Amino acid sequence: MATIRRGGQMARGALRQARRLVVLVTGLTVVAVGAAMIVLPGPAVVVIPLGLAILATEFMWARRLLDNMKARARHLVRKSKRDDGVQ
């Protein structure tokens, strides 16, 4: 009975690793496409955070980077609203 449980745990671990690999490849591909859109026509400002959001579902470093980008964006929006009122 113990070997069945261990086999199930190994299968779940393998599925988790496969999921992480799919998320990594998908997220990095989306980020790379977004980076290309910096010089090519396209919405890089939308695509790069989308790729980070995909990566953040499995990787803490991507979550921290995405949170940092959100904080900077909020700061820029507040700053631009302050600057709009002064003419």
Buried (B, 14 or more C-beta within 10 A) or exposed (E): EEEEEEEEEEEEEEEEEEEEEEBBEBBBEBBEBBBEBEEEEEEBEEBBBBBBBBBBEBBEEBBEBBEEEEEEEEEEEEEEEEEEEEE
